[in-house]
């Protein structure tokens, strides 16, 4: 029978080993500065490592995770660290979320080649994000006519701010014509800048609060892109890496849904232009915001796009 002193010593050794492995795990995980884009123009997660490097990181982390589980048999380690569930773990859970269907054009960059993608929204994962996806709020700014203040003999203008509930994004055709302007194979496919600059300008600064990360960024999950905390507006990305992008979990990227059908179409979205400017030769997000589809159609004509969106 083991003595109390030996038992305490064993627990201490196991704790030290866990701490050491946790430190190594943190060391091999891409840092927030490396992995996250905190730029005001280029919104979205950054692929900080090559696919090979990410796979190597994943394998090393798996080895260390196995050792941790061996040391803390029976799930004791979960007492010290709570991690998001995988989407597969909750896929069978009933949801009152709606299904969005995108009809895609220019699949593979080929004119006339089309496909469909169905997305299951999950408000139980990210209520704020799903609400924005389904029900947007527009900010309308207008100036009242100038009037003359007879007492002061000065002209004044009044600035009015009006918030009003819009129709659902999918039903008001917001997504129609949106290009998949940032497609990085084995990482993400990003979209969500309206092709009409006048429409997009109403959403560009309409930020919503962050949701907690309830499930991991596994392949097929649909997530809002951000430029930092509490900066989600209208840009979305789909995780496409086979092993998932779980390093985005710690950075606060909260999935709002998952692809039900058409992941094969997502994998065929045109990716030939590469990463966007200034890191690559792909579309510049600032120019998309200011010039819309006129800029993309002339400079990046092969981009895949949403020809029609519907919500059920």
Secondary structure, DSSP 8 states (H G I E B T S, - for coil): ---HHHHHHHHHHHHHHHHHHHHHHHHHS--HHHHEEE-SSSEEE---S-HHHHHHHHHHHHHHHHHHHHHTTTTGGGGT----B-HHHHTTS-----EEEEEEESGGG-TT--EEEEEEE-TTT-HHHHHHHHEEEEEEEEE---EEETTTTEEE--EEEEEEEEEETTTTTSSTT-B--EEETTTEEEE---SSHHHHTTTTT--B------B---TTEEEE--SSTT-B-S-EEEE--TT--GGGGGGT--EEEEEEE-HHHHTTS--TT-SBTTTSSB--HHHHHHHTHHHHHHH-TT--EEEEEEE-
